[in-house]
């Protein structure tokens, strides 16, 4: 697993450029991801890519047939010979959430039980979920990933202490802590290898204010100094860190650690689309969970109270500037947006997007879910707005497609008379209510 850490650091070096003439951390640098547009094949991480297919069990086939019959009102039985690992993961996640909800409800009183259950049923989506390919194939909320990333990095300490400590600094501390810490560590290490005969740079007093304010308070910083060759000793009843080349971690150099500190960044979490296929009756759920907001639930309530009071007090007509300012303030409350696409057969496709993702990524997502991926299509807003080529490079925030938007799906060439829309395996996501 330590090779993954090396490749991660090497990827950042390729992205931002090498930070000096030090030893290369890894000679294998993965190529940068390429972007794609509507109608093109895409390998973007934001596009839903179905895993390899395999034969379904008899029970899964029966469930798929029942789902298709509910949506299309058809009594024809159709054999499915495809499967989707992502669907299984989603089903497991929903079952796990249901189990946790029941456990939480059993611990609460019967009065609070019905209230929490009602809130869960009213949500359009149960949360915002992420993937982290560097660590595992799991799909989890951000908070759970933070815990797993920390555990993963500490497990790697025995294999790659220096690189692991570097990533711990970036991933286990807030930005306001790790930025001054990284800057100070780089200066300490560069002073040693740029001035090998200066003994003053090889000794750090651990009660020094700079050390206490910038290094000691940052998780992972001491571990990185130990990997760089510093050892703790006591001189004149005061604790010191003394550098010696003999204490350095094997196959590690000061230059390589400096490069790692300069090129690293927090491990990226990929937003999971959390795909759902809904029946018309299920689309009435429009409330969003707290994860969609930039502000806390308490601040949301206060904002709603202020808006209610303002509506009661303001009997005057609002100017255009006032309306635009209020609209912008509303948009800025959200980090994510919920996209729904309505198909002519009554099905709805639902996915989660970051508000700064582009409209072209929505098209790529929808295209990857279609049975006929090569067919041209358009997404039409509820106000009958058709988007142009220039709109594809604009963010959902710029297009004001926040916090939820419902598109109507239509094939551009309706003479094709295509009646199938979503892939058969995606229809397995339809849940009866």
N, C-alpha and C positions, 0 to 999 in steps of 0.2 A: 504493500500500500504506500510505502514511502516514495516510490517512483511517481505516484500521482502528485505528491507535493512538489517534486522536482519539475514535473511537467507544468504544473500550475504556475510556479515561479518563472519558468522559462517562457511560458505564454505571455506573462506580463512584461518580460524583458523584450520580447518581440513587439509587443504593443506599444511600449513607451520608449524603447531604445535602451541599450546597455548603459550602465551607470559608471563605467570606468574600464580599466584594462585588466580587471581581476579575472580569476578563473571562472570559466563558464559553468553554471550550475547544471546544465543539461544541454546536450547537443541536439536533442530532438525538439524542435519548435513546431507546434501544430499550426497549420495555415489559418489565417483569419477567416471568420465566417463570412459568407457572401450574402448579400440581401437580394430579394426578388420582388417582383411586382405581380399584379393581377395577370392571370393567364400563363404564368411561368411556373415551372417546377421549382420548389423551394426546399432548402434544407435548414431554413432558419429555425432557431430553437423556439421561436414564438409560434411556429406553425404546428398544428397537431399532426404527428406522424404515427400512423398505426403500426404496432409491432407485427412480427411475423405471424402468419395465421396458422392455425392447426385445427384438427377435427374437433367438433363439439361433441359433448356427451348427449345421450338421448334426452336427458332432463333439460339441458340447455336448449336443444332444438325445440322441444315442446314449449318452453318459455318464450322463445323467439317467435314461434308461430302465433302464440296467444297475443303477444304484443302487436304484431303486424295486423292481426285480425281486429284488435280494438281500434287501431288508428284508421285503417282503410275500410272497415266494415265488411271485410271480405271473408268468406267462408272457405276460400281455397287454401289448401295446405301447401307450404313451400319449404323445401329442404334448405337448410343453411349449412354450408361447409366452411364457414369462417369463424374466427374468434378474435378477441382483443384483450390483451393483458391489461391494458389501461382500464377497460370496463370492469374486469375482475377486481382491480385495485380500488376502483370507485365504489363498487358494491361492498367490498370489505370495509372501506372507510365509513360508508353510511351505516352499516351494521354496527361498527364499533362506536360511532357517534350515538346511535340509538341505545346501545348497551350503556354507555356512559350517562346518557340522559336519564335512563331508568334508574341507574344507581344513585344519581344526584337527587332524583325525585323521591326515591325511597327514604333518603336521609332527611328530606324536608317534611314539613307538616302537610297534611292533606289539603289545607287551604292554599298554601303556596304551590302545591303540586299542579293544580289545574291551571294556575296562572302562567307558570313557566312553560307548560306544555302548549298553551295557546300561543305564546310568543314564538315558540319554535315553529309551529305550523304556519305562522303568518310571515315567516322570512322567505324571501325569494331565493336565497342561497344560504347555506349554513356557515359560510365563512370564506376567507381568502386562503388558498393553499399554494404551496411552492414545491419545487423539485430542486435537488442538489446532486447532479451526476457525479461530482467529485467524490461524494461520500456513499450514496446508495440510490436506489431507484424508488425510494419511498416518496409519498406525497403527503406533506404535513403543513400545519400552520407555521407562521414565522417563529413564534415563541418556542415551539418544539424543536425547530431546526437550530435555533441558537444554542439550545442545550446539547443537541446531538453533535453540532460542529465542535463545541468545546470539548466534549468527551472524545471525539475522534482525534482532535489535535493533541490532546494529552496522551492518547494511546500511541501516537507516532513519535513521542519524545524519545523513546528507547531506540528508535531507528535513525531519526534525523532530528537531533535535538536543536540544532541551530535554526533550520528552516521551520520546524514546528513552533519554536519559541517566537520566531518572527511573525508567523501567521496568528499565533495566540494574541500577540500585541495588537494586531489589526482587527481581530474578530471578537475579542473578549473585553474590549474597552471602548468607551465612547470616543468619538472623533476628537473632542476637545482635550482628551487625555493622551491618545496615542500619537497625535501629530507632534506636540512638543517633545514627547519621549523619543520618537523616531529621529527627530532632528538632533537631539542631544546624543543619542547612541551613535549615530553616523559620525558626529564630530569627534567623539571619544575614540572610535576605532580608526578613523582616518588619521588622527594625531599620532597614533602608535605606528602605523606602517609608513607614514610620511616622515616621521622623526624617530627612527629605530634606536637611536643612541640617547634619546631624552628620557631619563628615568621618571621625570615628573608626570609624564603622560600615562605611565604604567601603574599609577597608584590613585585610587579613588577613595576618599574618606566618606564612609557611609552615613555620617551625620551631617555632611555638607548640605546646605539648603537646596542647592540645585539638584543634588541627587535625590533628596527627599521629596521635592516638589514635582520633579519631572520623570524620574526613573522608578523610584521605589513604589510609587502609587499606581504604576501601570503593570497589570498582570502580564507575565511572560518576559518582562525586561530583565530580571535577574537571571532567568534561565538562559537568555541569549548571551549575557555577559559571561556566564559560566562556560557555555559552548565556545565562546570566543577566546577563552584562556584565562579568565579572571577567577581567582580563588579567594575566599573570605579568610582573613587572619586578624588577630588583635595586636595592635601596636600601641604601647603606652596607654593601655586600658581603653582604647578606641577601636571600633571595628573598621577594617579597610578591605577593599578589593584590590588584590595585587595581580598584575598580568604577567604570565610566563608562557612562552611558546610551547613548552612541554605540557601545559595544561589544556591545550586546545583540543577540541573534538577531532577525531580521526577524519581525514579527507575533507577538512574544512580550513579555509583561510580567512583572514580578516577582510580581504577584498571581496570574497564571495558573500560574506555576511552583509557587507555594505551594499552590494548590488541587490541582495534579497530585500534589505530594508527599503531601498529606494524604489524598487520595482513592484513590491507587493501591494496588495489592496485587500479589503474584506472579501471573503469568498462569496461569489455571486449566487443568489437564489433565483431560479427561473420560475416565473409565475405560471402556475398550472391553470389551464383553461377551465378546469372543473366542469367538463361538458355535461350537459343535461339535455335530454329530449323530453319535451313536456306536451301534455294534452291541453286543449284550450282552457279547461276548467282549472288547471294548475297555474296558469299564467296570471291569475288574479293576485297571487302572492307578490307584493311589490316592496315590502319593507326590507331594508338592507341591514346586515349586521354591523356591529361597531367597527369591524376591521376595515370597512370601506371608507371610514372617515379619517381625516387628519387630526381632528380634535377629539377630546374625550367625551363620553356619553353625558357627563355633567355639563360640559360646555355646549353640547348640542341642545340640551334642554333649555339652557339659559338663552341660547340664540333663538330658539323657537318662541320662548316667552317674550323676548324683545320684539320679534317680528309681529307677534299677535298684538302686543301693546301698540306697536307703531301703526298697525292697520286700524286699530280702534281710534287712535288719536288723530291720524292723518286723514282729513276729509278733503284735502286739496289735491289737485291733479299733480302727478309726478312728471318732472321734466324727463327728456330722453337721457340726459346725463345721469339723473338719479336712478332711472330704471337700469341703465347699463352698469352702474356701480353696484347696485343690489344684486344683479345677475352674476357679476364677477365674484362678489363675496360668497354667493351660494356655490359657484363652481369650485372655488378654492377650498371648500370644506372636504372635498373628496380626493382620495388617492387612487381609487379604482372605479371602474364603470362596468355595469352589467349589460351585455349585448344580447338581445334576443332577435331571432330571425324567424318570421312566420312563413311557412310554405303553403302552397295552394291546397295541399291535402289535409291541412289542419294541424300539422305538427309544428312545434316550436323548437328551435335549436338555441341553446343558451351557453354563454361562455363569459369568463371574467378577463378583463383587460386593464392594464395600467392606463391612466388618463393621458399619459404622454406617448402612448403607442400610436402608430399611424393608421389611417383608414385602410391603407394597403394591406396591413397585417390582419385586419378583420376580413378582408376579401380572401386572403390566403387561408385563413382559418376555415371559413365557410367552404372554400373550394376543396380543401383536404377532407371534408366530411361528406362530399357529394358522391353519389354512386357514379355519376358521369362527370368526372373531374375535368375533362377536356372541353366541356360545353361552356360557352360564354353565358354570364348571368349578370344581373344588376340587383343592387339592394336599394330599395326606395323607402324614404323616410315617411312617417305618418302624414306629413304635409305634402306628399307627392314630390318631394325634392329628389332629383336625380344628380348624383355626384359626378363631377368631371374628372379628367385625368389630373388636373392640377390639385384636386382635393386629396388625391391618394397620398401625397407627401405631407399633408397636414395632420397634426395630432388630433385625437378625439377631443382633447381640451379646447383646441383652437376652433374646432367645428361645433363646439358646445354639445357634444354627444355624451353628456355627463348629467347625473350619475347612472341613468338607465336610458336605453333607447330601443325601440322596436322597429326593425326593418321588415319590409315585405319583400319576399324573394320572387324573382321572375327570370326565366330564361330569356336571353336577348332575342334568340331566334325561336319564337313560339311555334313556328311551322314544324319544328321537330316533333312536337306533340309528345314530349317526354313526361311520363307520369310518375316515374320513380325519382326520388330526391336524395334522401340520406342513405348512407351505406347500411346494409342489412344488419351488420353487427352493432351499429349505433342504436338501432331500434330496440336493442335489448335494454337500453337505459330507461325506457318508458316504464313508469311505475303506476300501478293502479291506485286509485284513491278511494 
